[in-house]
Amino acid sequence: MKPHRPRKRFGQHFLADDAVIAAILDAIAPRHGERMVEIGPGLGALTRPLVSRLDCLHVIEIDRDIVAELRRAYPAGNVVIHEGDALDFDFGALGPDLRVVGNLPYNISTPLLFHLTGSSATIRDVHVMLQREVVERMVAPPSGSAYGRLSVMLQYRFEVERLLEVPAEAFRPPPKVESAVVRMRPLARQADRAHDEQLFGSVVASAFAQRRKTLRNTLRGRFDAGDFARLGIDPGLRAQDLAVSDFVRLANYAAARRDGEDAAA
């Protein structure tokens, strides 16, 4: 592909380190016959080797100049180009057992991760590169400063594993932050399942809205002292002290009470 000037509004930093590219490909291990979509192919650092190992690769790209180059570089049968914003893309429309890969633009990485959770039922796995700080939040256990809303919402649906760190020098132009590659696999079975996932997300968001405050304050109006006592949760804790299963119990309790069921059961 011909030289392309990175655009700040798209958060473009193009991967250019052959060793890092090889390591990512080893982690993905693409095979013929698999259904795969790449978010933000950019200058094709991952696209080229992926196309050589797959029958067909879907790509999502918002930059019209890059889209034009992709159309010139690849036959339509080998690469299916979806021009537009990945935040608006329906990943479920590509069918089941979908593999998702990409170097995610830092400026939309967190909302894009939330967007992917909505298609977890059709996804086999996700291999993406993000800002290292975001990856630390994704994999963080409870009681740590990095553990937050993103941690809970992703770990509720996925097994999340950090694979490798990538220095800024691996990109052109180099970003001002370090990066890391993470793998997400949908949980095969969820022992703790929210009865109302929208309510679950709302409870998690409320609890983390003011991190320094206790649950007694952040969840005031949703739960009182008696509710916390029935659930065996200390209202003096902060949101970061609760496991994912604790948030599920809170949400299910609220759902049962709303629906007129025995919330304490």
Summary of the structure (lengths in Angstrom):
residues: 265
radius of gyration: 20.7
end to end distance: 61.4
largest distance: 65.4
contacts: 792
relative contact order: 0.11
helix: 43%
strand: 20%
